[in-house]
Amino acid sequence: MARKPGSRTVGEFVLFDVFYEDGSQRSNRRVPASALGGLDKDEPAKDIIAEQDAAIAEKSGVPPNKIKTIKRAGAK
């Protein structure tokens, strides 16, 4: 049987679409599935993606954008 679009995982990762305050979007950002669930559901993903953005910004020398919203890739 086919899975629901929002429940797709890649190995032990869940994919997220990230929307930034400046209007830009990044798709298929990977977050470890073990960090999700429980009472917080997908809220820890926002912190993990922000940490990833900070590391990328440090390496590239470009300041990171502020995250507006996140949603699971493929979710409506």
C-alpha positions, 0 to 999 in steps of 0.5 A: 500500500502507498504511504501518506505524502507527509509520512515519507522518510528517507532512511531514518530521516524526515524531509521538511520544506522550510519557508523563510521570512524573506519569502525564500523556500528550501525543500527536502531538508533532512531531520533525524526521525528520532528527534521528532514525535512525542508531545512536541511533534515536529517542533524540534525540527525547526531548531535542528534546521536552524542549527543546520542553517547557522553551520551553512552560514558560518561556512559560506559567510552569508548570514542565515535567514530567519525561519518563518514556517516548516512543514513536512515535505509532501504534506498538504 
